[in-house]
Amino acid sequence: MAKQLLQFTDNGIFCAEGNFYIDPWKPVDDAVLTHAHADHARTGSKRYLAHDLSREILKYRLGADISLQTIPYGETVYKNGVQISLFPAGHIIGSAQIRVEYKGEVWVVSGDYKVEDDGISTPFEPVRCHHFISECTFGMPVYQWKPQQLIFNEINRWWEKNIEEGKATIIAGYSLGKAQRILCNLDLSLGTVFTHGVIENTNDALRRNGIDLPKTVRITPEIPKEEIKKGIVLLPPSAVGSNWMRKLAPFEFGFCSGWMNVRGAKKRRAADRGFVLSDHADWDGLISAIDATGCESVYLTHGYTATFSRYLREIGFDAHEVHTLYGDDEDSSIPEGEKSLIPNPSPEEKGEKAETHNEKTGVKEASLPERQALSPGEDLGEA
């Protein structure tokens, strides 16, 4: 049996013909990245290839001196005769699906993606292929998203109510992706948007890359609490429950995540309000995206892989589960000098990792335990 063009190894998704890895979880010579979240963009590789809009955030997160090549969507580069091109994934700013072609055979690695146009990320674009490697973070029928405008209408009404009651408004969302999506959909006529340092540094990196973001103010001890009450505070999930947050009391706290769709998730996050907002495709979005590729086979890398692969097989797809290390809390990528800004997540929040042995290949494959209803990070998606 001939080797597949893309193989699943203990270093990540490997293209032997091109001698490169896609989103490797160990240092390699050549890494092609789908996006800049920490479970997909890890430190230590010699060379990186990514989308143009990921340039500054990757330098911020992985180091200014990394060897990084960036290209626009649709442009083709070659590695040892293998064609590589990037197409929009719609997950976050600069996220990309990786199209790999060799001798007429086409594979696409989705990375993380969503099919709803969020207004700040380049919208998802289906790519025809023979083999599709897809996430399925929310691969359960219970996960069905409402149009984002309905969610942001709720957030803005909640913020306005808090101002009227003299309470600060705090809302949590991942520093890269979710925070900018929230920011760009707030009713800025209501007040100032204050940001935790990690989010502000992320915004600065994106602005250096030419992304036009609304004005934000880095929150500092010098800012009077009365001023903060008139605005809204964006902070990363890792800062939830910290001394930094408690000093802003009295406040109302909201959490944005697809996991808020599950009963009890709001309580587990100690949130006053839970807003169902995800940067990943829901059940219908996953099915429509996979169907649009016209693929002969689909490989599911993380999320509810067992449930979703079983369903896909029932409706006629050649679907396979693949155990990977995708899914770490994306805030773990904060540079060393800034980790003091947020508390360390507990072992329970981070989740334990394990290795399994593939008897057919002889390769140790990284795996994660079965997902709970609410994960500490939605990257496996967000959480």
Steps between C-alpha positions, in 0.01 A plus 500: 500500500642837396572760765250780536611845391430626853576272795420527870820464702625568852616846383178592327356490148793418271551526124792269420521605133529866596685436830282739703248483782166673539436644848765276663491462878876439522786707349568410136701646212203624295162584652196616303249665734124531472480778762668652803317331790741318729381148429574554129799738511771373733850627566829342394469426129773623263270645234133599487254567218168673573253756369600867467255612769659264753845656464511742795303286742729202431806716564342624822412152618789290368779759499597794281803312363318195361557410134156576360368510144147629446283487189150621403202273442516316168872539439694177438842413639695181437691278739688222320246504219194496728256787448382685811233770499287665767125563499279685750386304805287774661618397849696812599690774320767335281371145543540273199422159361811337356460351151771249406528356147743248354466312171132586477411389853352775718474510879361787708570557869227719645665607823221657707217663306151645507265560210324814631650825375603683820583827323869508601642168375513416130190280454537122472544373145438132415790336317448198275725208589537124510572485874390748767650522850242678712449605858166419664521688830121534510412180314178430690143588386442705817742764374303733271603867489271799472605781262769702677307827478237359736773418752661842475162667542471310829850604607440868426165503685667330797783756500252791489304352791818464708589864441154605619547291818846642571685173448815432304456269199758226449491259209743213436615385160822359362773757450541408133184471296209521743612826663527679164167358382330632814677836472390556140135435584459705819284812500781747559254783558440347844851555631872419498640153437769415757731205438711263709869531410515169312208599277642848443838358397321268259303793358824694455654213301195479275503876446866477393380251241258759358183380676269793574364446850287740706677703769568322828657613828743278690365477853741616772474561878500874432164492321223595748250223570218743421636533146516123460135468605403717203677269256553130435804287582632226268714237670634153411344191664823434692444822697150401612481483880839667546581778746526727197136434419371512857634852545244620245200409724212563495464357151297276271704228332419343163672214321499448122541142381329232297500291817244741646252304288521219757293498819714584802787656307425852622496381861830316459656822373348697789353735240200726545429468128602240245504600134507221241767627264751268336775537243440139393240352268186358658349161408336621179803708407733202529280283282454769232873578493601135463236437234615804300853358462374203299761293684539125470601468867500720809727479805378656826775638721342638818170546674219247504680280247332169590146632485553711191694239300229243573233737373699585185539131420126452542431765234756360256838660578822305541578653842788425738600612850852631555637566850706821518631756748283781366296651776735667752393827658611762249597743774798274577676673212540827689869601496699418813527865601124536515397178672502682833198695374276196534471215750623154403210273401442206728573141386124447484461798268791405276392136458730200511674375188572140423669295230362198323688249290384438146558129439477538123759777464706444813476873569402655832203725441413784731145497625275697732242366741134502399367855493284614788195718443714806576869514424738753654580633157315500175817449311464168476305787436447746769438445864 
